[in-house]
Amino acid sequence: MSTAPPPPPPGPAPGPTTHTFNGPPGMTLDQQKAFVQAQMQHQAQLEHTKQQNLQRAQTLPSIDDEPFTPLPFTINRTEHSLSLPPDFVSSPSLVQGDPSPQEILDGINSLAKLFKTAPPQAIPPPPQKIDQGRSAQVVKLKDEGNAKFKARSYDQSILLYSASLAVASQRMPWEASGIFKEEMSTVLCNRSAAYGAMGDWPASYADADAVVKMKRPWSKGHFRKAKALLGLSRPQDALTAINLGLEYEPSSIELLAFRDEILAALKAEEEERRREELDSDEEEGAGK
């Protein structure tokens, strides 16, 4: 007869439960206890707040609980309006504080009438939409002005450039601003050249200055402005204008060549001033 194996010797009695400390290193035992206690209080506060939020959410009304009453609207496609049966039109508000069915009906029909009778420009299109028909008209008038300019019919070219500017300036405010600046600056620059060709340097300067303000990095605007200033016998201001343009396009052949022309004009002006001073000195010497 076999006998059962003897039971294993009893193991050591379990010791107290230990907790791993994850606080900052270098704390004393008292500091560690205070740190753990603060963490436990923080967790308890978070759990309390969570339970409060859950209880509050359970008291909120569900969307399905809100009253909803469909209205039997009838669409009149000829007059672009809505109508309701008489008993609904005369009924009060379905919910306290809400508009009545008649007020709802009047508001919808008024809005539909506005959209039907308002001019196209009163209803904004999608963002960044460009009026291609207006763009084509601006280019057409500008090109006709260029043809008159090449034919030396400067007065006619100015009229056509002005008409092109009038069309471009009537763009709606919701159109892309870059298109407006591009069209206006190009046509103004051309008109500045036409005014200059006629010797109307003040008008040429006004157009060129507007070009620089609208499209500052464009060398052509600085060139036209400097050209007009030189025509106004202001070579020093013309040099300042051309140097500003060279800051944006240092290798512009047109600007560099015209700067040489301005420098030659300044040199000639200085030589003329010296001759006048010499002549004045000689006259004073002869009078003694």
Order of alpha helices (4+ residues) and beta strands (2+ residues): alpha-beta-beta-alpha-alpha-alpha-alpha-alpha-alpha-alpha-alpha-alpha
